[in-house]
Structures are given as structure tokens and as C-alpha cells.
Amino acid sequence: MECSDNSTADSMCTPAYVELERDSENDSSTPPPSPSTETEPQERFFDPECDPLKPVKVKFKDICSAAYIIKGGIIKTPCMKSNMSPTLQCNLYFKKDYLQYTGSFKERGARYMLMMLSQEQKKNGVITASAGNHALALSYHGQQLHVPVTVVMPIIAPIMKIKMCEQFGAKISIIGANISESKDHAMEMAKEKNFVYVNGYDHPHVIAGQGTMGLEIIDQVPDVDAVVVPVGGGGLIAGLALAIKNQKPSVKIIGVESERCSSFSAAMNAKHPVTVKAQSTLADGLAVPKIGVNAFHTAASLVDKVMVVKLIEMDKAVVEGAGACGLAALITGQLPELIGKTVVVPLCGGNIDTTVLGRCLERGLAVDGRLIKFTVTLSDRPGGIFELTRLISRIGVSIKDIMHERAWLTGDIFSVEVKVVAETRDREHACELEHILRSNYSDVSFVACGEFQ
Ligand SMILES: Cc1ncc(COP(=O)(O)O)c(C=O)c1O
């Protein structure tokens, strides 16, 4: 990988162990961070690496250093032109970071963080609180680099992720009803056992590591006009924006977050990180109620726009919700300014839960008019259901589920209500089904297009 900023290229491309600088004074380009106000919930433990009073602004040279140091253990993922380009009216490229070994970009920051520890810190080990991609990334690279890793996960953590972290040799503690409680426990344990606590989006080395994806994007798509990036705690957008703007300041950096947890937008409005309510979302990786202080301090002046998306629109994506957030912004037509431009969207995580994937596929079918639910009241005489199924099968509709209802009906004693879930080819086929039912039965209720109860 090459650094293309001529002014500092020599020093940047050496494997220097970079001392990160703290901004003790505010500069004019970034809004000053504010200490927690009375309305902000106080954290029980203090992480000196993420100090709201002394935020770190990560430097471009840190990213170059990270790229050099981690290159033996991270995949340079492809950035390929998407066949959705004509539909979305732009030259769309997907940066496929879900192809990293553990399925997400989080490996970049985790590996750099681990490699930057002192020998003694490596021997003692690290700890983090995470139920997702950061936990997997840290566990895997800890194993590769022989650094003991402990992960504290909330009780709601998916069993698959717990098992995978264990397979990577991490010690798992399931403590806490939610991730904030797990974090408190992890920080307490860090103090007790002399572990280094690794914040998965705000540790300066994690931000620098994530930025290496930006160097690859510029290398792979030199004529890029805009990058649309999902935002959770802000580590990815901070690193990417820094790497890209340093080499090509004209590139627009657009942050996308879930409307169910828009902590970056809230921080931009308040000019410092504030706590917002985090509701459950398909993009669980983005549900971080407060943007990282270092991430915000690094990213605020580099990000051109932040927008929120409703992720239900993305139900048909096979990458995980968080990983596909940027694409959701384009598909929903919220970025008309990108028409005709060259746009890169990082698909940065592929670890979708199997059950969540199943639900997504079903909802996708419903949105497409291919999964239909209807109720019809018919005669409870022999042949009543036969007649209904014959009508349906004649037009090629397939029944997925069928249920009889007799007891709770108030009308004719010889009638029965039949509830059916059926699969159709498309919306037109669904209309044909509705027409045939209404022409043959007087009492029909038809539900299509995701109106399921
Ligand atoms: C797949 C995926 N995309 C994006 C993000 C957001 O990254 P960050 O928290 O650094 O903003 C995450 C965070 O976990 C993630 O897992």
C-alpha cells in the first residue's frame, strides 16, 4: 500500500510506533468537546484512553503506520463495481470488508491495537465488552498474536458469537443485562487483573486501524467522489474520513446511522457527544447510544453529511444490517446528489444471525408481494376446503400454512374461517389471487405487502 500525500509520505510509510497526540486546546475546525453535563448519565468507570476532557485527534500518519503494521494479518478486501450501478444511477463500488476472516472490518482496529501493546501488556492480556464483531475480531487476533483476551458479553448475546469467541481462545464472561452493564464489569475486571481495556470504536489505535480501509479505497477506486459509511460508535467513519480526505479532500464523506440510534447526528447538533436512546435495530452494530469522544473529535470536521435510515427497507440484504446501512441510504433515494458520481459503499460486516436472516427473507418476500396472508369464511361441509385449495392451486399459488377456526365464529354455525399464508410469484400474481378469492367468497380479508400482524 502506498501513501500518496507527498508532503509527509516518507515519515508516514515507515513502521514507526506512533505516539498519539492529545489535543489539549481546541482548534477552530472541530467543535470543542464538552465535559459531561448534569443531564448526561455518569459512567461508573473512567477509561483514560477515551477522556472527554482530553480527546485524541488521530493523525493521518497513525493510519499509515497502522497499514504497515497490520498488513500481514489483514485481508486487502476487493472493492468491486456493483451491478446495481444502473438502477441506482451512479458508479457504485462495494468495499467487501465482510470478507475478513471473522466477517467484519473490526479486525483492522483490533489487530493494530493488539500489536501496539507493550510486551508486558501483551503478556497480561486485554479485555473488552462486546456482543458482536469487535468481540470476534479481538478474540481471533488475540489468538493469532498470543495475547490473552477476555470478552464480557451481555446475557442477550447470540450463542453463535459466544461459541465463536471461545473457539478463538477467548475467555468469555456473560455479565450484564445490556452492553453498558457489561462494559462496567469489563472495566472493573481490567482494574483488578491489570488487563488493558479495549474500546472497540474509540481507542485511538482502533480508529487508526479502521482508517486503513480508507487507504485501500483510494488505492482501488482513485476516481471516487463519495463514500457512504455506516456509523455506530464512530470509529470507522473517523478513520475512513481521515484517510480519504487527507489524500483527496474533494471526496464527500457521508455518514449513515439507524434512525433507532442516531448518536452521531445528535453529537453534531450538540457539538459534543451526547447520550441518545438506543432502540433495538436490525443494525445491532450501530446501536451505540453515545459516539466516542476521540472518534467525534477526529471525524466532526471531516464528515460532509450525516443521515438516518430506516432499516426495514434493507431486509433483502444478505450482509448484516449494520454492514448494509450505506446501501440503504442509496436505495431509498435519500442521496440524489450522488447521481452520476462514483460512490463507494463499505459492506463492512456479514455476521447476520441465522434467525434474523430468516426473518429478513420473509419480510423481503412480503414487501415484494410474494408472501400473502388471507382469511376466508367458507362452508364447513365436506369439500369446502378442497374447493378453496383447488381454486388456489389452479393459478399456481402455493400454500405455506393453513389454519381452521370454528369455535370463535359468531355467524353461520355451518361456516368455518380458514387462515392461509401463501406464496405467490409477484405482486401481479397476488392481485390475481385476491381477485379469484373475492369472486368466489363473500367474506375475504387479504393482507399483503408487509402488513402482517
Ligand atoms: C458491520 C458493522 N458496520 C459498521 C459498524 C460501525 O462502526 P463504528 O462503531 O466504528 O462506527 C459496526 C460496529 O460494530 C459494525 O459491526
The ligand as a MOL file (V3000), in Angstrom:
LIG
                    3D

  0  0  0     0  0            999 V3000
M  V30 BEGIN CTAB
M  V30 COUNTS 16 16 0 0 0
M  V30 BEGIN ATOM
M  V30 1 C -20.8270 -4.3070 10.4590 0
M  V30 2 C -20.6170 -3.0090 11.1450 0
M  V30 3 N -20.6550 -1.8850 10.4280 0
M  V30 4 C -20.4480 -0.6870 10.9870 0
M  V30 5 C -20.2100 -0.5470 12.3410 0
M  V30 6 C -19.9880 0.8110 12.9250 0
M  V30 7 O -18.6510 1.0080 13.3070 0
M  V30 8 P -18.2680 2.0840 14.4160 0
M  V30 9 O -18.8010 1.5920 15.7200 0
M  V30 10 O -16.7890 2.1510 14.3820 0
M  V30 11 O -18.9250 3.3570 13.9990 0
M  V30 12 C -20.1630 -1.6980 13.1390 0
M  V30 13 C -19.9240 -1.6210 14.5680 0
M  V30 14 O -19.9200 -2.5890 15.2910 0
M  V30 15 C -20.3630 -2.9660 12.5280 0
M  V30 16 O -20.3210 -4.1030 13.2380 0
M  V30 END ATOM
M  V30 BEGIN BOND
M  V30 1 1 1 2
M  V30 2 1 2 3
M  V30 3 2 2 15
M  V30 4 2 3 4
M  V30 5 1 4 5
M  V30 6 1 5 6
M  V30 7 2 5 12
M  V30 8 1 6 7
M  V30 9 1 7 8
M  V30 10 2 8 9
M  V30 11 1 8 10
M  V30 12 1 8 11
M  V30 13 1 12 13
M  V30 14 1 12 15
M  V30 15 2 13 14
M  V30 16 1 15 16
M  V30 END BOND
M  V30 END CTAB
M  END
